[in-house]
Amino acid sequence: RLFSLSGLFAVRKPKGPTSAAVLNLLKERLLAEAGVQTNGNKRNQVLKIGHGGTLDSAATGVLVVGIGKGTKMLGTMLAGSKKYTAIGMLGKATDTLDATGKVTEEKPYDQVTKGDLENVLQKFTGDIMQVPPLYSALKKGGERLSTLMKRGEAVEAKPARPVRVYSLSLQQFQPPLFTLDVECGGGFYVRSLVNDIGKELSTCATVQELTRTKQGPFTLEEHALHEDRWTIEEIARSLEHCTSLLPGEPSRKKLKTEHPGETAVICE
């Protein structure tokens, strides 16, 4: 039954592991449940599974997974809209632009009011230019920038590129913390957004918590399977439930994403 599963579903990525590690854990569980031996290089059948859009290790939320022929549809998830809830902190900047990094700068933020923050958000709505973080899944010479940075190699910032922000709103402001709801297109980095907001306010800012609440038609509350539901039965049920959310049969043509740096990750 496992090898007959096909389509797209969503899992809830926990905080800590990479998106690729979550995918590997999911795959291991499914193969173990099906009684498929994974030792050695030879297997009678190969389980094709992938995810459509990396979440940072420190982030949580919706991770869309393709299984079987569903892996051909993952490209559409990259270009589609995504929603995030982000908690930012004023007054501190880090090398990773989030709480996992080393503090690189500290500035006063007492002068920033709720009105100031709301006014600044208007500058980051619509079609804007954004510089991706140095610590990211984007690649240089076949290796991720984040991997090169961790090795201590010199990495030049990627040039600013066009991204789209459909909506951006302030949900809470309790200095130094502020909470944003963001809906954006493919290739957008919330960490870069929060960093840029800090600069615009003549201080600095970094992401403390990040949750992807929606990717394409998949929402965190309704569709994302918790880790205790990563079973063949639950995924089969979820695939059936999610069929109505998806377009028709995927084209055999190679799917293009908005940004060449983004790739759907598929493992066999």
N, C-alpha and C positions, 0 to 999 in steps of 0.2 A: 504493500500500500504506500509506503514511503516514497518509492521511486515513481509512483503514479501521480504524486502531488505536483500541481503546476499552477502558477499564478503569482500574485503579489499579496503580501500581508504585512503587518507592522508589529514590531516588538518594542518594549520599553527598555531603552538602554539605561543601565545603572551608572552611577558616578564611579569613575576609576579606570575601568578597562577601555582600551581603544575600541573603535567600531569593528575593526578587523578581528580583535580578540573575542568580541561578543558573537560575531558571525561564526568563528571557529568553535566556540563553546556550544552554540546552538546546533551546529552540524554534528559535533561529537555526541551530543545527547540524543539526537534523532537516530543516528547510526547505531548507538548502543541500544536504544529502545527496540530498533528493528532487528537487533542481533547480528549486525553486519560487522565482521572482523576488520579492524582498520590497521592491524599490524602488517608490515611488509608493503612492498610496492604494488603487488598485483591484487586487484579486486575484480570481481565479476561485473559489478556495476559501479558507476560513478554518480555521486549525488551532486548535482549542479545547483549551487546556491550563491547568492550575492546580495550586496546591499547598495542602495541608490543614494549615496550622499553621506559623507563622513561627518560624525559629530566629534567634537573635541573630547579627550579623555575625561576632563573634569565636567563635561556637560551631561545632561540626562535628557530623556524624552524619546520622541518617535524616531525609530529607525526602520525605514521601509526595506523589506526583504523580498527578493525574488527567488522562486524555486522552480526547477524545471524550465519550461518555456517562458516562465515569468521573468527570467533574467534578461530576456530581450527587451523587456518593457522598462527596465530600470533607468534608461537614459531619459525617459520622460519625467522621472521624479527629480532629476537634477535641474532641469530647466523650469519646473513648476514652482509655484509659490510655497513659501514656508512661513510659519509663525513661531515666534520665540517670546519667552518671558525672561528678561535679564535683570539681575540686580547688580548695579554698578556702585563703586565707591569713589567718592571725590577725594582728592588730596594725595593719592598715591599712584605711581605708574610702575609697571613691571616689564621685564624683557619679553614675556610671553603675552602681555596684555590681559592676563587673568591672574587669579589668586595662586596659581601653581608656580609662578615665576619669581625671580629675584627683584626686589624693589630697586628701581633705577633712579627714581625722582620722588620728592615729596614737596608739596606746595600748600600754602594756606587755601582754604575754601570757604571761610566764614562769610565772605562777601556774596556768595552765590545764593540767590533766592529761588523759590519755586517758580516765580514768574520768569526769571532769567533762563532757567532750564527749559521751561515750556516754549519760550521764544526761540531758543537755539534749535530745538527739535524741528522747527519748520524748515531750517536750512538743510536738513538731512532727509527731507521727504521728496519723493518723486525720482527723477533720473539724476543721479549724482555720480561723481568720480570718487573712487575709493582705492587706497593702497592696501593690499593684503598684508597680514602680519608676517613677520619673518619666520615665526614658529607656526608653520601651517603644513597642510598636506600637498601644497603645490610643489612641483618638482623642478630640479635643475640637474641636467645631465643624468636623468633617470633616478635620482634620489630625492627624497622629500627634503624640503628646506629645513624642517624641524630636526631631521636626522643630522644634517650638515651642521646646524647650529649647536646641537648637543656634543658634536665631536670637536667643537671649537674652531671650525673652519669659517673663514670670512665669507659672508653671504650678503650680496647686494639686495636692497629692497626691490621688489617687483614694481614696475611702473603702475601708476594709478589706472584703473580701468572702469568702464561704465557699469553701474549696478542700478537696480531699481528698488525703491522703497515704496510699497503701496500704502502703508499706514505706519505711524509712529506716535505713540502716546505715553504720557507720564502717568503711571498708576499710583505711585506713592513717593513721597519725598520726606525722608527723615535723616537729615545730614549726619554723617557723610554719605548715607546710603540713599539710592533712588532706584525705583523699579520701572522698567520700560516694557511695553508690549510692542513688538515689531512684526510686521508682515513684509516680506521681501522676496525678490526673485533669486535665481541661481547665481552662485559666485559671490554672495554677500557674506561678510564677516561681521558678526555682532561685536566681537572684540575690537575690531578697528573702529566701529561706530562709537563705542563708549570711549575709546582713546581720543577720537577726534572731538567728541563732545567736551571732554575735559579741556582740551587745548582751546576750543572756542570760548570756553568760560574763563580763560586766563588762569587755569589751574591744571590739574591732571586727573585722570580717572582710569579705573581698571575694572574688569568684570569679576564679580565675586561668585555669582551663580548664574548658570545658563540652562534653560530648559526649552527644548523644541516641542511645542504643543501641537503642531500640525505640519504635515508635509504632503503636498498635493491634497487628495481627498481624505487622507488618513489622519485622525485626531488621536491625541494622547488618551483622552477619557474613553472614547468609544471603541477604538480599534487596536490599541497597542497592548500586546500580550505581556503580562508580567512573567518573570523568570519561572515561576512555579507552574506556568501554563505552556511551557515549551515542550509540548508533546505532539505526537503524530495526530491524535484525535482532535486536539484543540486547534492545531494549525489547519487541518482539513476543514474544520468548522469555520474557522476564520476566513479561509480562502473562498468558501462558498458565500459567506456573509459579505465579503468585499468585492465579489464579482460585479455587483451592480454599480460600484464606484468607478469602475475602469472603462476606458474606451474599448473599441472593438479589437479584433485580432491585431497584434503588433506587426508592423511592416518588416519585411526582411531586409530592407535597406538599413544601412548603418545609421543609428540614431546620433544626431549631433546635439551637443549641449551648448548653452550660451557661452561658456568659457572653456577653452581647451585644457585648462589646468584641472578641471573636474573630471573624474572618472567614476563610473560605476564599478565597484569592486566585486569580482566574481571569483570564487575559488572552486576547484574541483578536487 
